[in-house]
Amino acid sequence: MTEAGVSLLALSIVMQVLFGKAVPFIGGDVIGNITHIVGALGAQGLVGLAAVGVIYAIFTRN
């Protein structure tokens, strides 16, 4: 399930890079949302680092 989500995320990023924000089935600014999430995690210090660790653990488990 995680692999499918990451694949869809990668596809939506590539589509937005190629066609801009006007891709109809994406439904939003994917690159802007990812940038906002990374910025918010970076601004939270230790809590953001812990959240990144949890996200990493979820994506790397088998």
PDBQT receptor file of N, H, CA, C and O in Angstrom, charges set to zero:
ATOM      1  N   MET A   1       0.822  -1.190   0.000  1.00  0.00    +0.000 N 
ATOM      2  CA  MET A   1       0.000   0.000   0.000  1.00  0.00    +0.000 C 
ATOM      3  C   MET A   1       0.869   1.258   0.000  1.00  0.00    +0.000 C 
ATOM      4  O   MET A   1       0.575   2.230  -0.697  1.00  0.00    +0.000 OA
ATOM      5  N   THR A   2       1.932   1.225   0.783  1.00  0.00    +0.000 N 
ATOM      6  H   THR A   2       2.171   0.436   1.349  1.00  0.00    +0.000 HD
ATOM      7  CA  THR A   2       2.830   2.376   0.841  1.00  0.00    +0.000 C 
ATOM      8  C   THR A   2       3.496   2.608  -0.502  1.00  0.00    +0.000 C 
ATOM      9  O   THR A   2       3.669   3.751  -0.925  1.00  0.00    +0.000 OA
ATOM     10  N   GLU A   3       3.873   1.521  -1.177  1.00  0.00    +0.000 N 
ATOM     11  H   GLU A   3       3.732   0.592  -0.833  1.00  0.00    +0.000 HD
ATOM     12  CA  GLU A   3       4.523   1.649  -2.480  1.00  0.00    +0.000 C 
ATOM     13  C   GLU A   3       3.598   2.311  -3.495  1.00  0.00    +0.000 C 
ATOM     14  O   GLU A   3       4.049   3.116  -4.310  1.00  0.00    +0.000 OA
ATOM     15  N   ALA A   4       2.324   1.983  -3.452  1.00  0.00    +0.000 N 
ATOM     16  H   ALA A   4       1.959   1.329  -2.790  1.00  0.00    +0.000 HD
ATOM     17  CA  ALA A   4       1.363   2.596  -4.371  1.00  0.00    +0.000 C 
ATOM     18  C   ALA A   4       1.224   4.083  -4.076  1.00  0.00    +0.000 C 
ATOM     19  O   ALA A   4       1.152   4.892  -5.002  1.00  0.00    +0.000 OA
ATOM     20  N   GLY A   5       1.185   4.450  -2.813  1.00  0.00    +0.000 N 
ATOM     21  H   GLY A   5       1.243   3.793  -2.061  1.00  0.00    +0.000 HD
ATOM     22  CA  GLY A   5       1.076   5.861  -2.440  1.00  0.00    +0.000 C 
ATOM     23  C   GLY A   5       2.287   6.663  -2.873  1.00  0.00    +0.000 C 
ATOM     24  O   GLY A   5       2.152   7.777  -3.380  1.00  0.00    +0.000 OA
ATOM     25  N   VAL A   6       3.476   6.099  -2.672  1.00  0.00    +0.000 N 
ATOM     26  H   VAL A   6       3.586   5.194  -2.260  1.00  0.00    +0.000 HD
ATOM     27  CA  VAL A   6       4.702   6.786  -3.083  1.00  0.00    +0.000 C 
ATOM     28  C   VAL A   6       4.757   6.903  -4.602  1.00  0.00    +0.000 C 
ATOM     29  O   VAL A   6       5.205   7.922  -5.127  1.00  0.00    +0.000 OA
ATOM     30  N   SER A   7       4.308   5.876  -5.308  1.00  0.00    +0.000 N 
ATOM     31  H   SER A   7       3.944   5.048  -4.881  1.00  0.00    +0.000 HD
ATOM     32  CA  SER A   7       4.287   5.930  -6.773  1.00  0.00    +0.000 C 
ATOM     33  C   SER A   7       3.331   7.006  -7.277  1.00  0.00    +0.000 C 
ATOM     34  O   SER A   7       3.658   7.740  -8.210  1.00  0.00    +0.000 OA
ATOM     35  N   LEU A   8       2.156   7.104  -6.668  1.00  0.00    +0.000 N 
ATOM     36  H   LEU A   8       1.890   6.509  -5.911  1.00  0.00    +0.000 HD
ATOM     37  CA  LEU A   8       1.207   8.150  -7.064  1.00  0.00    +0.000 C 
ATOM     38  C   LEU A   8       1.735   9.541  -6.744  1.00  0.00    +0.000 C 
ATOM     39  O   LEU A   8       1.526  10.481  -7.510  1.00  0.00    +0.000 OA
ATOM     40  N   LEU A   9       2.415   9.671  -5.618  1.00  0.00    +0.000 N 
ATOM     41  H   LEU A   9       2.585   8.907  -4.995  1.00  0.00    +0.000 HD
ATOM     42  CA  LEU A   9       3.009  10.955  -5.256  1.00  0.00    +0.000 C 
ATOM     43  C   LEU A   9       4.080  11.352  -6.264  1.00  0.00    +0.000 C 
ATOM     44  O   LEU A   9       4.132  12.502  -6.699  1.00  0.00    +0.000 OA
ATOM     45  N   ALA A  10       4.933  10.403  -6.634  1.00  0.00    +0.000 N 
ATOM     46  H   ALA A  10       4.891   9.469  -6.281  1.00  0.00    +0.000 HD
ATOM     47  CA  ALA A  10       5.972  10.681  -7.622  1.00  0.00    +0.000 C 
ATOM     48  C   ALA A  10       5.365  11.045  -8.977  1.00  0.00    +0.000 C 
ATOM     49  O   ALA A  10       5.841  11.961  -9.646  1.00  0.00    +0.000 OA
ATOM     50  N   LEU A  11       4.322  10.334  -9.377  1.00  0.00    +0.000 N 
ATOM     51  H   LEU A  11       3.935   9.589  -8.833  1.00  0.00    +0.000 HD
ATOM     52  CA  LEU A  11       3.651  10.641 -10.641  1.00  0.00    +0.000 C 
ATOM     53  C   LEU A  11       3.049  12.039 -10.619  1.00  0.00    +0.000 C 
ATOM     54  O   LEU A  11       3.158  12.778 -11.597  1.00  0.00    +0.000 OA
ATOM     55  N   SER A  12       2.419  12.402  -9.516  1.00  0.00    +0.000 N 
ATOM     56  H   SER A  12       2.330  11.801  -8.721  1.00  0.00    +0.000 HD
ATOM     57  CA  SER A  12       1.803  13.728  -9.446  1.00  0.00    +0.000 C 
ATOM     58  C   SER A  12       2.854  14.828  -9.448  1.00  0.00    +0.000 C 
ATOM     59  O   SER A  12       2.612  15.901 -10.001  1.00  0.00    +0.000 OA
ATOM     60  N   ILE A  13       4.017  14.589  -8.842  1.00  0.00    +0.000 N 
ATOM     61  H   ILE A  13       4.213  13.718  -8.392  1.00  0.00    +0.000 HD
ATOM     62  CA  ILE A  13       5.093  15.590  -8.872  1.00  0.00    +0.000 C 
ATOM     63  C   ILE A  13       5.609  15.763 -10.290  1.00  0.00    +0.000 C 
ATOM     64  O   ILE A  13       5.798  16.890 -10.749  1.00  0.00    +0.000 OA
ATOM     65  N   VAL A  14       5.839  14.655 -10.989  1.00  0.00    +0.000 N 
ATOM     66  H   VAL A  14       5.686  13.740 -10.616  1.00  0.00    +0.000 HD
ATOM     67  CA  VAL A  14       6.328  14.731 -12.371  1.00  0.00    +0.000 C 
ATOM     68  C   VAL A  14       5.307  15.424 -13.262  1.00  0.00    +0.000 C 
ATOM     69  O   VAL A  14       5.672  16.256 -14.093  1.00  0.00    +0.000 OA
ATOM     70  N   MET A  15       4.031  15.087 -13.097  1.00  0.00    +0.000 N 
ATOM     71  H   MET A  15       3.734  14.411 -12.422  1.00  0.00    +0.000 HD
ATOM     72  CA  MET A  15       2.989  15.722 -13.913  1.00  0.00    +0.000 C 
ATOM     73  C   MET A  15       2.926  17.224 -13.648  1.00  0.00    +0.000 C 
ATOM     74  O   MET A  15       2.740  18.007 -14.579  1.00  0.00    +0.000 OA
ATOM     75  N   GLN A  16       3.077  17.631 -12.393  1.00  0.00    +0.000 N 
ATOM     76  H   GLN A  16       3.227  16.994 -11.637  1.00  0.00    +0.000 HD
ATOM     77  CA  GLN A  16       3.025  19.057 -12.084  1.00  0.00    +0.000 C 
ATOM     78  C   GLN A  16       4.255  19.776 -12.617  1.00  0.00    +0.000 C 
ATOM     79  O   GLN A  16       4.154  20.924 -13.048  1.00  0.00    +0.000 OA
ATOM     80  N   VAL A  17       5.415  19.127 -12.597  1.00  0.00    +0.000 N 
ATOM     81  H   VAL A  17       5.498  18.194 -12.246  1.00  0.00    +0.000 HD
ATOM     82  CA  VAL A  17       6.615  19.746 -13.157  1.00  0.00    +0.000 C 
ATOM     83  C   VAL A  17       6.460  19.921 -14.661  1.00  0.00    +0.000 C 
ATOM     84  O   VAL A  17       6.843  20.956 -15.208  1.00  0.00    +0.000 OA
ATOM     85  N   LEU A  18       5.902  18.918 -15.334  1.00  0.00    +0.000 N 
ATOM     86  H   LEU A  18       5.591  18.078 -14.890  1.00  0.00    +0.000 HD
ATOM     87  CA  LEU A  18       5.762  18.984 -16.787  1.00  0.00    +0.000 C 
ATOM     88  C   LEU A  18       4.664  19.936 -17.242  1.00  0.00    +0.000 C 
ATOM     89  O   LEU A  18       4.856  20.681 -18.203  1.00  0.00    +0.000 OA
ATOM     90  N   PHE A  19       3.512  19.924 -16.564  1.00  0.00    +0.000 N 
ATOM     91  H   PHE A  19       3.357  19.319 -15.783  1.00  0.00    +0.000 HD
ATOM     92  CA  PHE A  19       2.353  20.656 -17.050  1.00  0.00    +0.000 C 
ATOM     93  C   PHE A  19       1.937  21.835 -16.175  1.00  0.00    +0.000 C 
ATOM     94  O   PHE A  19       0.990  22.543 -16.519  1.00  0.00    +0.000 OA
ATOM     95  N   GLY A  20       2.610  22.062 -15.068  1.00  0.00    +0.000 N 
ATOM     96  H   GLY A  20       3.379  21.488 -14.788  1.00  0.00    +0.000 HD
ATOM     97  CA  GLY A  20       2.239  23.162 -14.179  1.00  0.00    +0.000 C 
ATOM     98  C   GLY A  20       1.091  22.769 -13.263  1.00  0.00    +0.000 C 
ATOM     99  O   GLY A  20       0.769  21.590 -13.115  1.00  0.00    +0.000 OA
ATOM    100  N   LYS A  21       0.483  23.769 -12.655  1.00  0.00    +0.000 N 
ATOM    101  H   LYS A  21       0.744  24.727 -12.774  1.00  0.00    +0.000 HD
ATOM    102  CA  LYS A  21      -0.586  23.513 -11.686  1.00  0.00    +0.000 C 
ATOM    103  C   LYS A  21      -1.906  23.129 -12.340  1.00  0.00    +0.000 C 
ATOM    104  O   LYS A  21      -2.868  22.816 -11.637  1.00  0.00    +0.000 OA
ATOM    105  N   ALA A  22      -1.975  23.144 -13.655  1.00  0.00    +0.000 N 
ATOM    106  H   ALA A  22      -1.194  23.398 -14.226  1.00  0.00    +0.000 HD
ATOM    107  CA  ALA A  22      -3.237  22.927 -14.359  1.00  0.00    +0.000 C 
ATOM    108  C   ALA A  22      -3.517  21.457 -14.675  1.00  0.00    +0.000 C 
ATOM    109  O   ALA A  22      -4.276  21.177 -15.604  1.00  0.00    +0.000 OA
ATOM    110  N   VAL A  23      -2.941  20.520 -13.948  1.00  0.00    +0.000 N 
ATOM    111  H   VAL A  23      -2.325  20.747 -13.194  1.00  0.00    +0.000 HD
ATOM    112  CA  VAL A  23      -3.229  19.102 -14.171  1.00  0.00    +0.000 C 
ATOM    113  C   VAL A  23      -4.551  18.795 -13.484  1.00  0.00    +0.000 C 
ATOM    114  O   VAL A  23      -4.641  18.914 -12.262  1.00  0.00    +0.000 OA
ATOM    115  N   PRO A  24      -5.585  18.401 -14.235  1.00  0.00    +0.000 N 
ATOM    116  CA  PRO A  24      -6.930  18.313 -13.658  1.00  0.00    +0.000 C 
ATOM    117  C   PRO A  24      -7.130  17.225 -12.606  1.00  0.00    +0.000 C 
ATOM    118  O   PRO A  24      -7.900  17.442 -11.670  1.00  0.00    +0.000 OA
ATOM    119  N   PHE A  25      -6.483  16.077 -12.709  1.00  0.00    +0.000 N 
ATOM    120  H   PHE A  25      -5.857  15.901 -13.470  1.00  0.00    +0.000 HD
ATOM    121  CA  PHE A  25      -6.781  14.993 -11.775  1.00  0.00    +0.000 C 
ATOM    122  C   PHE A  25      -5.950  15.043 -10.496  1.00  0.00    +0.000 C 
ATOM    123  O   PHE A  25      -6.176  14.240  -9.591  1.00  0.00    +0.000 OA
ATOM    124  N   ILE A  26      -5.001  15.959 -10.401  1.00  0.00    +0.000 N 
ATOM    125  H   ILE A  26      -4.817  16.611 -11.136  1.00  0.00    +0.000 HD
ATOM    126  CA  ILE A  26      -4.192  16.062  -9.180  1.00  0.00    +0.000 C 
ATOM    127  C   ILE A  26      -4.986  16.759  -8.087  1.00  0.00    +0.000 C 
ATOM    128  O   ILE A  26      -4.984  16.301  -6.944  1.00  0.00    +0.000 OA
ATOM    129  N   GLY A  27      -5.647  17.827  -8.400  1.00  0.00    +0.000 N 
ATOM    130  H   GLY A  27      -5.649  18.199  -9.328  1.00  0.00    +0.000 HD
ATOM    131  CA  GLY A  27      -6.508  18.488  -7.430  1.00  0.00    +0.000 C 
ATOM    132  C   GLY A  27      -5.804  19.404  -6.458  1.00  0.00    +0.000 C 
ATOM    133  O   GLY A  27      -6.319  19.633  -5.364  1.00  0.00    +0.000 OA
ATOM    134  N   GLY A  28      -4.664  19.930  -6.803  1.00  0.00    +0.000 N 
ATOM    135  H   GLY A  28      -4.246  19.744  -7.692  1.00  0.00    +0.000 HD
ATOM    136  CA  GLY A  28      -3.996  20.860  -5.902  1.00  0.00    +0.000 C 
ATOM    137  C   GLY A  28      -2.534  21.034  -6.259  1.00  0.00    +0.000 C 
ATOM    138  O   GLY A  28      -2.034  20.454  -7.223  1.00  0.00    +0.000 OA
ATOM    139  N   ASP A  29      -1.865  21.841  -5.467  1.00  0.00    +0.000 N 
ATOM    140  H   ASP A  29      -2.270  22.312  -4.684  1.00  0.00    +0.000 HD
ATOM    141  CA  ASP A  29      -0.453  22.135  -5.663  1.00  0.00    +0.000 C 
ATOM    142  C   ASP A  29       0.373  21.141  -4.849  1.00  0.00    +0.000 C 
ATOM    143  O   ASP A  29       0.674  21.396  -3.683  1.00  0.00    +0.000 OA
ATOM    144  N   VAL A  30       0.738  20.024  -5.447  1.00  0.00    +0.000 N 
ATOM    145  H   VAL A  30       0.494  19.817  -6.394  1.00  0.00    +0.000 HD
ATOM    146  CA  VAL A  30       1.443  18.957  -4.738  1.00  0.00    +0.000 C 
ATOM    147  C   VAL A  30       2.819  19.424  -4.276  1.00  0.00    +0.000 C 
ATOM    148  O   VAL A  30       3.197  19.196  -3.127  1.00  0.00    +0.000 OA
ATOM    149  N   ILE A  31       3.558  20.064  -5.147  1.00  0.00    +0.000 N 
ATOM    150  H   ILE A  31       3.252  20.249  -6.081  1.00  0.00    +0.000 HD
ATOM    151  CA  ILE A  31       4.901  20.517  -4.795  1.00  0.00    +0.000 C 
ATOM    152  C   ILE A  31       4.834  21.574  -3.698  1.00  0.00    +0.000 C 
ATOM    153  O   ILE A  31       5.656  21.564  -2.781  1.00  0.00    +0.000 OA
ATOM    154  N   GLY A  32       3.876  22.475  -3.780  1.00  0.00    +0.000 N 
ATOM    155  H   GLY A  32       3.209  22.483  -4.525  1.00  0.00    +0.000 HD
ATOM    156  CA  GLY A  32       3.701  23.484  -2.737  1.00  0.00    +0.000 C 
ATOM    157  C   GLY A  32       3.333  22.868  -1.398  1.00  0.00    +0.000 C 
ATOM    158  O   GLY A  32       3.812  23.310  -0.354  1.00  0.00    +0.000 OA
ATOM    159  N   ASN A  33       2.483  21.849  -1.425  1.00  0.00    +0.000 N 
ATOM    160  H   ASN A  33       2.093  21.490  -2.273  1.00  0.00    +0.000 HD
ATOM    161  CA  ASN A  33       2.095  21.171  -0.182  1.00  0.00    +0.000 C 
ATOM    162  C   ASN A  33       3.275  20.443   0.449  1.00  0.00    +0.000 C 
ATOM    163  O   ASN A  33       3.450  20.490   1.667  1.00  0.00    +0.000 OA
ATOM    164  N   ILE A  34       4.082  19.775  -0.359  1.00  0.00    +0.000 N 
ATOM    165  H   ILE A  34       3.940  19.737  -1.349  1.00  0.00    +0.000 HD
ATOM    166  CA  ILE A  34       5.256  19.078   0.170  1.00  0.00    +0.000 C 
ATOM    167  C   ILE A  34       6.250  20.084   0.744  1.00  0.00    +0.000 C 
ATOM    168  O   ILE A  34       6.825  19.855   1.808  1.00  0.00    +0.000 OA
ATOM    169  N   THR A  35       6.451  21.193   0.043  1.00  0.00    +0.000 N 
ATOM    170  H   THR A  35       5.984  21.380  -0.821  1.00  0.00    +0.000 HD
ATOM    171  CA  THR A  35       7.344  22.235   0.539  1.00  0.00    +0.000 C 
ATOM    172  C   THR A  35       6.856  22.783   1.872  1.00  0.00    +0.000 C 
ATOM    173  O   THR A  35       7.655  23.019   2.777  1.00  0.00    +0.000 OA
ATOM    174  N   HIS A  36       5.561  22.986   1.996  1.00  0.00    +0.000 N 
ATOM    175  H   HIS A  36       4.911  22.794   1.261  1.00  0.00    +0.000 HD
ATOM    176  CA  HIS A  36       4.983  23.486   3.248  1.00  0.00    +0.000 C 
ATOM    177  C   HIS A  36       5.173  22.481   4.387  1.00  0.00    +0.000 C 
ATOM    178  O   HIS A  36       5.520  22.873   5.502  1.00  0.00    +0.000 OA
ATOM    179  N   ILE A  37       4.952  21.206   4.124  1.00  0.00    +0.000 N 
ATOM    180  H   ILE A  37       4.670  20.887   3.219  1.00  0.00    +0.000 HD
ATOM    181  CA  ILE A  37       5.113  20.172   5.155  1.00  0.00    +0.000 C 
ATOM    182  C   ILE A  37       6.563  20.093   5.616  1.00  0.00    +0.000 C 
ATOM    183  O   ILE A  37       6.827  20.019   6.816  1.00  0.00    +0.000 OA
ATOM    184  N   VAL A  38       7.502  20.108   4.677  1.00  0.00    +0.000 N 
ATOM    185  H   VAL A  38       7.287  20.168   3.702  1.00  0.00    +0.000 HD
ATOM    186  CA  VAL A  38       8.918  20.042   5.042  1.00  0.00    +0.000 C 
ATOM    187  C   VAL A  38       9.323  21.275   5.841  1.00  0.00    +0.000 C 
ATOM    188  O   VAL A  38      10.073  21.167   6.811  1.00  0.00    +0.000 OA
ATOM    189  N   GLY A  39       8.833  22.442   5.442  1.00  0.00    +0.000 N 
ATOM    190  H   GLY A  39       8.224  22.530   4.654  1.00  0.00    +0.000 HD
ATOM    191  CA  GLY A  39       9.129  23.663   6.189  1.00  0.00    +0.000 C 
ATOM    192  C   GLY A  39       8.556  23.635   7.592  1.00  0.00    +0.000 C 
ATOM    193  O   GLY A  39       9.203  24.074   8.543  1.00  0.00    +0.000 OA
ATOM    194  N   ALA A  40       7.344  23.119   7.723  1.00  0.00    +0.000 N 
ATOM    195  H   ALA A  40       6.819  22.761   6.951  1.00  0.00    +0.000 HD
ATOM    196  CA  ALA A  40       6.710  23.040   9.042  1.00  0.00    +0.000 C 
ATOM    197  C   ALA A  40       7.447  22.060   9.946  1.00  0.00    +0.000 C 
ATOM    198  O   ALA A  40       7.631  22.331  11.133  1.00  0.00    +0.000 OA
ATOM    199  N   LEU A  41       7.870  20.927   9.398  1.00  0.00    +0.000 N 
ATOM    200  H   LEU A  41       7.721  20.707   8.434  1.00  0.00    +0.000 HD
ATOM    201  CA  LEU A  41       8.632  19.965  10.198  1.00  0.00    +0.000 C 
ATOM    202  C   LEU A  41       9.983  20.542  10.605  1.00  0.00    +0.000 C 
ATOM    203  O   LEU A  41      10.447  20.314  11.722  1.00  0.00    +0.000 OA
ATOM    204  N   GLY A  42      10.607  21.282   9.712  1.00  0.00    +0.000 N 
ATOM    205  H   GLY A  42      10.230  21.468   8.805  1.00  0.00    +0.000 HD
ATOM    206  CA  GLY A  42      11.897  21.894  10.025  1.00  0.00    +0.000 C 
ATOM    207  C   GLY A  42      11.793  22.967  11.087  1.00  0.00    +0.000 C 
ATOM    208  O   GLY A  42      12.735  23.171  11.853  1.00  0.00    +0.000 OA
ATOM    209  N   ALA A  43      10.674  23.650  11.148  1.00  0.00    +0.000 N 
ATOM    210  H   ALA A  43       9.909  23.485  10.526  1.00  0.00    +0.000 HD
ATOM    211  CA  ALA A  43      10.488  24.724  12.121  1.00  0.00    +0.000 C 
ATOM    212  C   ALA A  43      10.165  24.196  13.511  1.00  0.00    +0.000 C 
ATOM    213  O   ALA A  43      10.239  24.949  14.482  1.00  0.00    +0.000 OA
ATOM    214  N   GLN A  44       9.812  22.929  13.631  1.00  0.00    +0.000 N 
ATOM    215  H   GLN A  44       9.752  22.317  12.842  1.00  0.00    +0.000 HD
ATOM    216  CA  GLN A  44       9.404  22.376  14.922  1.00  0.00    +0.000 C 
ATOM    217  C   GLN A  44      10.553  21.814  15.746  1.00  0.00    +0.000 C 
ATOM    218  O   GLN A  44      10.331  21.363  16.870  1.00  0.00    +0.000 OA
ATOM    219  N   GLY A  45      11.754  21.829  15.229  1.00  0.00    +0.000 N 
ATOM    220  H   GLY A  45      11.934  22.196  14.316  1.00  0.00    +0.000 HD
ATOM    221  CA  GLY A  45      12.910  21.372  15.993  1.00  0.00    +0.000 C 
ATOM    222  C   GLY A  45      12.872  19.884  16.290  1.00  0.00    +0.000 C 
ATOM    223  O   GLY A  45      12.766  19.066  15.376  1.00  0.00    +0.000 OA
ATOM    224  N   LEU A  46      12.960  19.528  17.570  1.00  0.00    +0.000 N 
ATOM    225  H   LEU A  46      13.046  20.192  18.313  1.00  0.00    +0.000 HD
ATOM    226  CA  LEU A  46      13.046  18.130  17.983  1.00  0.00    +0.000 C 
ATOM    227  C   LEU A  46      11.768  17.354  17.654  1.00  0.00    +0.000 C 
ATOM    228  O   LEU A  46      11.831  16.182  17.285  1.00  0.00    +0.000 OA
ATOM    229  N   VAL A  47      10.624  18.000  17.787  1.00  0.00    +0.000 N 
ATOM    230  H   VAL A  47      10.572  18.952  18.087  1.00  0.00    +0.000 HD
ATOM    231  CA  VAL A  47       9.356  17.336  17.455  1.00  0.00    +0.000 C 
ATOM    232  C   VAL A  47       9.304  17.020  15.961  1.00  0.00    +0.000 C 
ATOM    233  O   VAL A  47       8.848  15.945  15.571  1.00  0.00    +0.000 OA
ATOM    234  N   GLY A  48       9.763  17.941  15.132  1.00  0.00    +0.000 N 
ATOM    235  H   GLY A  48      10.132  18.814  15.449  1.00  0.00    +0.000 HD
ATOM    236  CA  GLY A  48       9.814  17.695  13.693  1.00  0.00    +0.000 C 
ATOM    237  C   GLY A  48      10.766  16.571  13.343  1.00  0.00    +0.000 C 
ATOM    238  O   GLY A  48      10.489  15.768  12.452  1.00  0.00    +0.000 OA
ATOM    239  N   LEU A  49      11.902  16.513  14.052  1.00  0.00    +0.000 N 
ATOM    240  H   LEU A  49      12.127  17.165  14.776  1.00  0.00    +0.000 HD
ATOM    241  CA  LEU A  49      12.858  15.438  13.824  1.00  0.00    +0.000 C 
ATOM    242  C   LEU A  49      12.265  14.089  14.215  1.00  0.00    +0.000 C 
ATOM    243  O   LEU A  49      12.469  13.096  13.517  1.00  0.00    +0.000 OA
ATOM    244  N   ALA A  50      11.539  14.047  15.317  1.00  0.00    +0.000 N 
ATOM    245  H   ALA A  50      11.373  14.854  15.885  1.00  0.00    +0.000 HD
ATOM    246  CA  ALA A  50      10.876  12.807  15.735  1.00  0.00    +0.000 C 
ATOM    247  C   ALA A  50       9.818  12.397  14.714  1.00  0.00    +0.000 C 
ATOM    248  O   ALA A  50       9.682  11.211  14.412  1.00  0.00    +0.000 OA
ATOM    249  N   ALA A  51       9.066  13.361  14.179  1.00  0.00    +0.000 N 
ATOM    250  H   ALA A  51       9.177  14.324  14.424  1.00  0.00    +0.000 HD
ATOM    251  CA  ALA A  51       8.050  13.057  13.173  1.00  0.00    +0.000 C 
ATOM    252  C   ALA A  51       8.683  12.502  11.906  1.00  0.00    +0.000 C 
ATOM    253  O   ALA A  51       8.158  11.566  11.303  1.00  0.00    +0.000 OA
ATOM    254  N   VAL A  52       9.807  13.075  11.503  1.00  0.00    +0.000 N 
ATOM    255  H   VAL A  52      10.234  13.835  11.993  1.00  0.00    +0.000 HD
ATOM    256  CA  VAL A  52      10.517  12.559  10.333  1.00  0.00    +0.000 C 
ATOM    257  C   VAL A  52      10.992  11.134  10.596  1.00  0.00    +0.000 C 
ATOM    258  O   VAL A  52      10.935  10.293   9.699  1.00  0.00    +0.000 OA
ATOM    259  N   GLY A  53      11.457  10.852  11.801  1.00  0.00    +0.000 N 
ATOM    260  H   GLY A  53      11.504  11.535  12.530  1.00  0.00    +0.000 HD
ATOM    261  CA  GLY A  53      11.879   9.494  12.155  1.00  0.00    +0.000 C 
ATOM    262  C   GLY A  53      10.740   8.498  12.074  1.00  0.00    +0.000 C 
ATOM    263  O   GLY A  53      10.923   7.381  11.590  1.00  0.00    +0.000 OA
ATOM    264  N   VAL A  54       9.566   8.891  12.541  1.00  0.00    +0.000 N 
ATOM    265  H   VAL A  54       9.417   9.799  12.934  1.00  0.00    +0.000 HD
ATOM    266  CA  VAL A  54       8.393   8.011  12.473  1.00  0.00    +0.000 C 
ATOM    267  C   VAL A  54       7.985   7.777  11.021  1.00  0.00    +0.000 C 
ATOM    268  O   VAL A  54       7.682   6.648  10.635  1.00  0.00    +0.000 OA
ATOM    269  N   ILE A  55       7.978   8.827  10.225  1.00  0.00    +0.000 N 
ATOM    270  H   ILE A  55       8.225   9.744  10.539  1.00  0.00    +0.000 HD
ATOM    271  CA  ILE A  55       7.629   8.693   8.807  1.00  0.00    +0.000 C 
ATOM    272  C   ILE A  55       8.633   7.787   8.100  1.00  0.00    +0.000 C 
ATOM    273  O   ILE A  55       8.250   6.942   7.292  1.00  0.00    +0.000 OA
ATOM    274  N   TYR A  56       9.909   7.964   8.402  1.00  0.00    +0.000 N 
ATOM    275  H   TYR A  56      10.221   8.651   9.058  1.00  0.00    +0.000 HD
ATOM    276  CA  TYR A  56      10.946   7.112   7.806  1.00  0.00    +0.000 C 
ATOM    277  C   TYR A  56      10.738   5.650   8.190  1.00  0.00    +0.000 C 
ATOM    278  O   TYR A  56      10.866   4.761   7.349  1.00  0.00    +0.000 OA
ATOM    279  N   ALA A  57      10.421   5.403   9.445  1.00  0.00    +0.000 N 
ATOM    280  H   ALA A  57      10.317   6.125  10.128  1.00  0.00    +0.000 HD
ATOM    281  CA  ALA A  57      10.198   4.027   9.907  1.00  0.00    +0.000 C 
ATOM    282  C   ALA A  57       9.004   3.391   9.197  1.00  0.00    +0.000 C 
ATOM    283  O   ALA A  57       9.034   2.205   8.869  1.00  0.00    +0.000 OA
ATOM    284  N   ILE A  58       7.967   4.173   8.964  1.00  0.00    +0.000 N 
ATOM    285  H   ILE A  58       7.943   5.136   9.231  1.00  0.00    +0.000 HD
ATOM    286  CA  ILE A  58       6.788   3.650   8.266  1.00  0.00    +0.000 C 
ATOM    287  C   ILE A  58       7.128   3.277   6.825  1.00  0.00    +0.000 C 
ATOM    288  O   ILE A  58       6.691   2.238   6.332  1.00  0.00    +0.000 OA
ATOM    289  N   PHE A  59       7.907   4.125   6.150  1.00  0.00    +0.000 N 
ATOM    290  H   PHE A  59       8.262   4.970   6.551  1.00  0.00    +0.000 HD
ATOM    291  CA  PHE A  59       8.217   3.873   4.748  1.00  0.00    +0.000 C 
ATOM    292  C   PHE A  59       9.259   2.783   4.546  1.00  0.00    +0.000 C 
ATOM    293  O   PHE A  59       9.311   2.189   3.469  1.00  0.00    +0.000 OA
ATOM    294  N   THR A  60      10.093   2.499   5.546  1.00  0.00    +0.000 N 
ATOM    295  H   THR A  60      10.051   2.982   6.421  1.00  0.00    +0.000 HD
ATOM    296  CA  THR A  60      11.157   1.514   5.349  1.00  0.00    +0.000 C 
ATOM    297  C   THR A  60      10.845   0.147   5.932  1.00  0.00    +0.000 C 
ATOM    298  O   THR A  60      11.651  -0.771   5.785  1.00  0.00    +0.000 OA
ATOM    299  N   ARG A  61       9.709  -0.020   6.587  1.00  0.00    +0.000 N 
ATOM    300  H   ARG A  61       9.054   0.726   6.706  1.00  0.00    +0.000 HD
ATOM    301  CA  ARG A  61       9.395  -1.338   7.139  1.00  0.00    +0.000 C 
ATOM    302  C   ARG A  61       8.980  -2.291   6.016  1.00  0.00    +0.000 C 
ATOM    303  O   ARG A  61       8.515  -1.864   4.959  1.00  0.00    +0.000 OA
ATOM    304  N   ASN A  62       9.152  -3.551   6.263  1.00  0.00    +0.000 N 
ATOM    305  H   ASN A  62       9.529  -3.898   7.122  1.00  0.00    +0.000 HD
ATOM    306  CA  ASN A  62       8.827  -4.556   5.232  1.00  0.00    +0.000 C 
ATOM    307  C   ASN A  62       7.517  -5.203   5.489  1.00  0.00    +0.000 C 
ATOM    308  O   ASN A  62       7.094  -6.068   4.721  1.00  0.00    +0.000 OA
TER     309      ASN A  62
